[in-house]
Amino acid sequence: MPHHLVGCVPVAEAFDAQRYASQARPLIDEILARSRVALVVGGTGLYFRALIDGLAPTPPPDANLRAELNALDLPALIGRLRAADPQAPAQVDLQNKRRVTRALEIVEGSGRPLTEFRKTPPSSACGLLLIRDRKELHQRIAANVRAMFDQGVVEEVRALGDSLGPTASRAIGVREIQALIRGDVSRAACEEAIVIATRQYAKRQLTWFRHQTTFQALDLTGSPLPSLAVESALRALREFDAS
């Protein structure tokens, strides 16, 4: 059995929070059985919730409704969602067409408001919310994006061609780099678009974890070395566990 879930899904396959939880839980159990520490890091709050609390049952995707919704543009989808459930738009990332579409499938497929499927208490899992000063965070994001390009991310995306599945194709940077490969944008514009998208995602992560968990915040501002960050995080977790 592998000791991690990195690189375990082919880029052509679809992947979701439920599948992630079903694969992660036995792996965590196996790690704990060896008296080791299992780390769940990064990512979207939905995947975290699926792992820790499970997901509320929702109507399964309807192929006919999905086709109908996929034919609509984002503004039309948002308008339709607002008409079906006036409170739903405040609970959905309105910049993400896939999530707006899924919210519509749930509301129209069940005839119930979206809030009924999201009444889950904040998780009681032990964890840390790693934060940095905004200026430093933005600088690190920009540096990471530059490093991606220096290490060949454009060639990596070009080599994948049309093999990307519906999940991998939505990863931050994929569409921007595909536009660069087509010659639609310059490298500088592509890098800037990825930096902006990553900043926006980081902001959504911070908001979600602050409101949906009771995690202690650990400020890593001024800590440039990963090893020091890990030491600080483990020390904080030990102190939390002992309290």
WOSULDA-V313917 format. One record per residue. RES is the residue in three letters. PHI is phi in whole degrees, 0 to 359 (* if undefined). Layout:
res=RES phi=PHI
res=RES phi=PHI
This chain:
res=MET phi=*
res=PRO phi=292
res=HIS phi=258
res=HIS phi=203
res=LEU phi=249
res=VAL phi=280
res=GLY phi=70
res=CYS phi=264
res=VAL phi=239
res=PRO phi=301
res=VAL phi=295
res=ALA phi=278
res=GLU phi=274
res=ALA phi=281
res=PHE phi=217
res=ASP phi=215
res=ALA phi=296
res=GLN phi=295
res=ARG phi=293
res=TYR phi=301
res=ALA phi=299
res=SER phi=294
res=GLN phi=273
res=ALA phi=283
res=ARG phi=300
res=PRO phi=296
res=LEU phi=292
res=ILE phi=296
res=ASP phi=300
res=GLU phi=294
res=ILE phi=295
res=LEU phi=295
res=ALA phi=295
res=ARG phi=267
res=SER phi=60
res=ARG phi=250
res=VAL phi=263
res=ALA phi=267
res=LEU phi=252
res=VAL phi=248
res=VAL phi=230
res=GLY phi=65
res=GLY phi=83
res=THR phi=273
res=GLY phi=299
res=LEU phi=298
res=TYR phi=293
res=PHE phi=297
res=ARG phi=297
res=ALA phi=300
res=LEU phi=287
res=ILE phi=275
res=ASP phi=251
res=GLY phi=79
res=LEU phi=253
res=ALA phi=295
res=PRO phi=298
res=THR phi=234
res=PRO phi=301
res=PRO phi=293
res=PRO phi=303
res=ASP phi=255
res=ALA phi=300
res=ASN phi=292
res=LEU phi=294
res=ARG phi=300
res=ALA phi=297
res=GLU phi=297
res=LEU phi=288
res=ASN phi=296
res=ALA phi=281
res=LEU phi=265
res=ASP phi=276
res=LEU phi=299
res=PRO phi=301
res=ALA phi=293
res=LEU phi=296
res=ILE phi=296
res=GLY phi=297
res=ARG phi=292
res=LEU phi=294
res=ARG phi=297
res=ALA phi=289
res=ALA phi=282
res=ASP phi=207
res=PRO phi=303
res=GLN phi=273
res=ALA phi=296
res=PRO phi=304
res=ALA phi=288
res=GLN phi=254
res=VAL phi=236
res=ASP phi=288
res=LEU phi=286
res=GLN phi=268
res=ASN phi=252
res=LYS phi=299
res=ARG phi=298
res=ARG phi=287
res=VAL phi=295
res=THR phi=298
res=ARG phi=294
res=ALA phi=299
res=LEU phi=295
res=GLU phi=300
res=ILE phi=292
res=VAL phi=294
res=GLU phi=285
res=GLY phi=286
res=SER phi=256
res=GLY phi=73
res=ARG phi=236
res=PRO phi=293
res=LEU phi=297
res=THR phi=301
res=GLU phi=293
res=PHE phi=261
res=ARG phi=235
res=LYS phi=273
res=THR phi=241
res=PRO phi=289
res=PRO phi=305
res=SER phi=293
res=SER phi=262
res=ALA phi=297
res=CYS phi=280
res=GLY phi=194
res=LEU phi=233
res=LEU phi=255
res=LEU phi=278
res=ILE phi=233
res=ARG phi=219
res=ASP phi=306
res=ARG phi=303
res=LYS phi=299
res=GLU phi=294
res=LEU phi=301
res=HIS phi=297
res=GLN phi=295
res=ARG phi=291
res=ILE phi=298
res=ALA phi=298
res=ALA phi=295
res=ASN phi=295
res=VAL phi=294
res=ARG phi=300
res=ALA phi=295
res=MET phi=302
res=PHE phi=291
res=ASP phi=296
res=GLN phi=264
res=GLY phi=97
res=VAL phi=294
res=VAL phi=295
res=GLU phi=295
res=GLU phi=296
res=VAL phi=293
res=ARG phi=298
res=ALA phi=294
res=LEU phi=288
res=GLY phi=56
res=ASP phi=264
res=SER phi=276
res=LEU phi=292
res=GLY phi=276
res=PRO phi=294
res=THR phi=274
res=ALA phi=298
res=SER phi=293
res=ARG phi=265
res=ALA phi=298
res=ILE phi=302
res=GLY phi=104
res=VAL phi=296
res=ARG phi=296
res=GLU phi=295
res=ILE phi=288
res=GLN phi=299
res=ALA phi=294
res=LEU phi=296
res=ILE phi=298
res=ARG phi=288
res=GLY phi=87
res=ASP phi=281
res=VAL phi=221
res=SER phi=276
res=ARG phi=298
res=ALA phi=299
res=ALA phi=293
res=CYS phi=296
res=GLU phi=301
res=GLU phi=297
res=ALA phi=296
res=ILE phi=290
res=VAL phi=300
res=ILE phi=297
res=ALA phi=298
res=THR phi=290
res=ARG phi=300
res=GLN phi=296
res=TYR phi=293
res=ALA phi=299
res=LYS phi=295
res=ARG phi=295
res=GLN phi=301
res=LEU phi=300
res=THR phi=298
res=TRP phi=298
res=PHE phi=291
res=ARG phi=291
res=HIS phi=266
res=GLN phi=254
res=THR phi=225
res=THR phi=251
res=PHE phi=298
res=GLN phi=286
res=ALA phi=277
res=LEU phi=238
res=ASP phi=276
res=LEU phi=257
res=THR phi=305
res=GLY phi=85
res=SER phi=254
res=PRO phi=281
res=LEU phi=268
res=PRO phi=305
res=SER phi=297
res=LEU phi=291
res=ALA phi=296
res=VAL phi=296
res=GLU phi=299
res=SER phi=296
res=ALA phi=294
res=LEU phi=295
res=ARG phi=296
res=ALA phi=296
res=LEU phi=295
res=ARG phi=296
res=GLU phi=294
res=PHE phi=295
res=ASP phi=293
res=ALA phi=278
res=SER phi=278
